[in-house]
Amino acid sequence: MKTEDGDKIVFTFDTIVIPGGNSEALAVNLARQFYQQMRKQEFDQKQILRVATELVSCLTASLEEYRKKIMR
């Protein structure tokens, strides 16, 4: 991924998520590190809120598909 200025953004889940770990702690750690990376890349609060909104939207869509599947 690159910014509009052409700077490469490096963010890998492999450095954050350790398989087999405590899922609650991993979720919190992932969210915090993701936020820290966005701040390091100088995302403003509006951009961070847009990312959070998109994540919630993806989850909502996924849950809706699951609901439809189990209702069949």
C-alpha positions in Angstrom: 0.0 0.0 0.0 1.2 3.5 -0.7 0.2 7.0 0.4 -0.8 9.7 -2.0 2.8 10.9 -1.8 4.1 7.5 -2.8 5.5 6.6 0.6 5.1 2.9 1.3 3.1 2.0 4.4 4.3 -1.2 6.1 2.0 -3.0 8.4 2.1 -6.8 8.9 -0.3 -8.8 11.0 2.5 -11.4 11.5 4.3 -9.0 13.8 1.2 -8.5 15.9 -0.9 -11.6 15.9 0.6 -14.8 17.4 -1.5 -17.9 16.6 -2.7 -19.9 19.6 -2.5 -16.9 21.9 -5.2 -15.4 24.1 -7.8 -14.2 21.6 -9.0 -11.3 23.8 -5.5 -10.0 24.5 -4.7 -10.4 20.8 -7.7 -8.4 19.7 -6.8 -5.6 22.1 -3.2 -5.7 21.0 -4.1 -5.7 17.4 -6.4 -2.7 17.7 -3.9 -0.7 19.8 -1.0 -1.4 17.4 -3.2 -0.6 14.4 -4.1 2.7 15.9 -0.5 3.5 16.7 0.6 2.7 13.2 -2.1 5.0 11.8 -1.0 7.8 14.1 2.7 7.2 13.1 1.6 7.6 9.5 -0.1 10.9 10.5 -3.7 9.8 9.9 -5.9 12.4 11.5 -8.8 11.6 13.7 -11.3 11.8 10.8 -9.3 9.3 8.8 -9.0 7.0 11.8 -12.8 7.2 12.5 -13.4 6.4 8.8 -11.3 3.2 9.2 -13.2 2.3 12.3 -16.5 2.9 10.6 -15.4 0.7 7.6 -14.4 -2.1 10.0 -17.8 -1.9 11.7 -19.5 -1.9 8.3 -17.6 -5.1 7.3 -18.6 -6.8 10.5 -22.2 -5.8 10.1 -22.3 -7.1 6.5 -20.7 -10.4 7.7 -23.2 -10.8 10.5 -26.1 -10.1 8.2 -24.9 -12.8 5.8 -24.5 -15.2 8.7 -28.0 -14.4 9.9 -29.4 -15.0 6.4 -27.5 -18.3 6.2 -28.9 -19.7 9.5 -32.5 -18.5 8.6 -32.6 -20.7 5.5 
